[in-house]
Amino acid sequence: MIFDFEYDQIFKEKITNSDQLITVTPIIYNHNGQEKRILLLRINKQLRSVLFTTYPDENTDDSSFTGKILMQNLNGEFINGYRVKNGLLTSQFILKNSSKYSYE
């Protein structure tokens, strides 16, 4: 995957219920309101990265997200995904016939 990054917009965000920070690198991408960003986190002295994409429903607003969240590695392979309603996770996407997760 090739992306254009918004390097001047990189920021760190506190992880909820933790004293840890995650580095967020926004990606220049706007298709039907989707937002893509690369998330970086150091776990056990190893840097981990994920492509984090939000797919808002048409009735979502700025105060409370409703839609889908998809997490992939930087090669585009599925890691995890969720359906969200009013900011709360309501379901998780899974692969059929597999112990791994998938977006459908």
C-alpha positions in Angstrom: 0.0 0.0 0.0 1.3 3.4 -0.9 0.0 6.4 1.1 0.7 10.1 1.4 1.2 11.0 5.0 0.4 14.3 6.8 3.8 14.5 8.5 3.0 17.9 9.9 -0.1 16.5 11.6 1.6 13.6 13.5 0.6 13.5 17.2 0.7 11.4 20.3 -2.5 10.3 22.0 -2.9 8.8 25.5 -4.3 5.3 25.5 -7.5 5.0 27.6 -6.9 3.4 31.1 -3.1 3.4 30.6 -0.1 5.7 31.1 1.1 4.8 27.5 1.0 6.9 24.4 0.4 5.9 20.8 1.8 7.8 17.8 -0.8 8.7 15.2 0.2 9.5 11.6 -2.8 10.8 9.5 -2.9 9.7 5.9 -4.1 12.0 3.1 -7.2 10.1 2.1 -10.9 11.0 1.9 -13.3 8.7 0.3 -16.9 8.7 1.5 -15.8 10.2 4.9 -13.3 7.4 5.6 -10.3 8.3 7.6 -7.0 6.3 7.5 -4.1 6.6 9.8 -1.0 4.7 10.9 -0.8 3.9 14.6 2.6 3.2 16.2 3.1 1.7 19.7 6.2 0.3 21.4 5.4 -3.1 23.0 8.2 -4.9 24.9 10.8 -2.8 23.2 9.4 -3.6 19.7 7.7 -1.0 17.5 4.3 -2.2 16.3 2.2 -0.6 13.6 -1.3 -0.8 12.3 -3.3 0.8 9.5 -6.5 2.0 11.3 -9.5 2.9 9.1 -12.8 4.3 10.1 -15.9 3.9 7.9 -18.6 6.2 9.3 -22.3 5.6 8.8 -24.2 8.4 7.3 -25.9 9.2 10.6 -22.6 9.5 12.6 -21.7 12.9 14.1 -18.6 14.5 15.6 -19.6 13.8 19.2 -20.2 10.0 18.9 -18.9 7.7 16.1 -21.2 5.2 14.4 -19.8 2.9 11.7 -17.1 0.4 11.2 -13.4 0.2 12.3 -10.9 -1.9 10.4 -7.4 -2.6 11.5 -4.8 -4.1 9.0 -1.1 -4.6 9.0 0.9 -2.4 6.6 0.6 -5.1 3.9 -3.2 -4.8 4.0 -3.8 -8.1 5.9 -6.7 -8.1 8.3 -5.9 -7.8 12.0 -9.3 -6.9 13.6 -12.5 -5.0 13.0 -15.5 -3.8 14.8 -19.0 -2.3 14.3 -19.5 0.8 16.5 -22.8 2.5 17.5 -22.7 5.8 19.3 -19.1 5.3 20.3 -19.6 1.8 21.7 -18.3 -1.5 20.2 -21.3 -3.6 19.3 -19.8 -6.5 17.3 -16.5 -7.8 16.1 -15.7 -9.1 12.6 -14.3 -12.6 12.2 -13.1 -14.8 9.4 -15.2 -17.7 8.5 -13.5 -21.1 9.0 -10.6 -19.5 10.7 -9.4 -18.6 14.2 -8.2 -15.2 12.8 -10.4 -12.2 12.4 -11.6 -10.6 9.2 -13.6 -7.7 7.9 -16.7 -8.6 5.8 
